[in-house]
Amino acid sequence: MKTASLAILFLYLLKEGFEYFVRYLNFRRLKRPGTAPPPEFKGHVDEDLLGKMVRYEAEKARFGFFSGAAGNAVTIVFIWGGVLNVYNSWIAGLGLSFAVSGWLFFLLLFYAGQVMDAPFGIYQTFRIEKRHGFNTMTAGLWVSDFLKSVLISSVVISVLAFAGFGLIRWSPARWWFWVWGFLFAFSVFMMYISPYVIEPLFNKFSPVEDAALREKISRMAEKAGIKVSRVLTVDASKRSRHTNAYFTGVGRTKRIVLYDTLLKGVDHAGDVDHAGGMDHAGGMDHDEILSVLAHEIGHWKKRHLQKTMAVFEAASFAGLWLAARLVRGGLLTSAFGISVPTLFAKFVLLGLIAGIISLPLKAAANYLSRAHEREADAWAFRLAGGRAMADVLVKLTKENLSNPDPHPLFAAIYYSHPPAAERIRNIEAMNQVKRMRLPG
């Protein structure tokens, strides 16, 4: 094994070890004796509910350690154990055209990854999520979702492979620029068609039925100076009792989507029985639902999607430019003992290296995302007030059994949203400033 390959293995293990250490810090903080919820949850989270939160988060953490270690083992065997060399030589020996070889190379890798990931997904859904009262998915629905996802991904991989490798063959010197332009156009295209073509394959979307709520939504949107014609509910409850809301699409396809569990309400005050059942009651009132919508409107008004896309595309541009230089010659393949120096094997090795250096980039991306969430919270505060927002954050944390007090380093690296306690503190600070400005 080459010295460079050993050095990269060392860096890979160092990066993975650091991530395990950060997850361990979060796990230890969660399980420490005398754990109590943050002050922001005082009166909302009792000892019994906190115990449920701890058990759920702890089980997910333990499963994450196990599944992560399995993934690390597969990567090490595949890259450093010689499997990549054998696989690459087999593809090269088929005598196929350049584009077809690349397409087959990555499509079969994708299928292998799906087969290996499936048992972990099944365990998480039907063991962990069911045990804690969240899973509502049937085995038939899981299989249907899996097959649909594989089919859609196969089509996407095929389009990207044939277009990308065709552009590489067409313009060997500047392929990175043309591939970047194609990927940008394709991502925008997918944003337009996804709400109408892909998402309906998995869920049913319908307009909000509550007439009074629709009227309040229209008034709030008018106050914000935007036109919201598509506020929909999605039948998320057929898969899970988790609650959420999101906005999707661009241009005329953009819309706000509320989980039906958000409207029906989910309350973990009930007890989990031996079959995983749980009493669910309560829910969001109109003011709380409006605060959720106000937050999503805040993302629109602050153009967070466009800003995130701009950063991502700039990083992609730089990454492809650098990749085009790194794949020249046989340095990568010779370092890892690859017999046939195909471009496909080089891309896999580049992906490995990119994964090693991705941790600070992940932390930076989540830092930007958390900044956007704070801006959306501030906009929602001005639009819908603060009390309902704080109540929503408390309810969502309780209903999803989320970790109310993650380790700061873990949150800094992995959290795309500020922890709920921090968001509630920010809301209370805005409330305090507002009260100070009121006359008398």
Secondary structure, 3 states (H helix, E strand, C coil): CCHHHHHHHHHHHHHHHHHHHHHHHHHHHHHCCCCCCCHHHCCCCCHHHHHHHHHHHHHHHHHHHHHHHHHHHHHHHHHHCCHHHHHHHHHHCCCCCHHHHHHHHHHHHHHHHHHHHHHHHHHHHHHHHHHCCCECCCHHHHHHHHHHHHHHHHHHHHHHHHHHHHHHHHCCCCHHHHHHHHHHHHHHHHHHHHHHHHHHHCCCEEECCCHHHHHHHHHHHHHHCCCCCCEEEECHHHCECCCCEEEECCHHHCEEEEEHHHHHCCCCCCCCCCCCCCCCCCCCCHHHHHHHHHHHHHHHHCCHHHHHHHHHHHHHHHHHHHHHHHCCCCHHHHHCCCCCCCHHHHHHHHHHHHHHCHHHHHHHHHHHHHHHHHHHHHHHHHHHCCHHHHHHHHHHHHHCCCCCCCCHHHHHHHCCCCCHHHHHHHHHHHHHHHHHHCCC
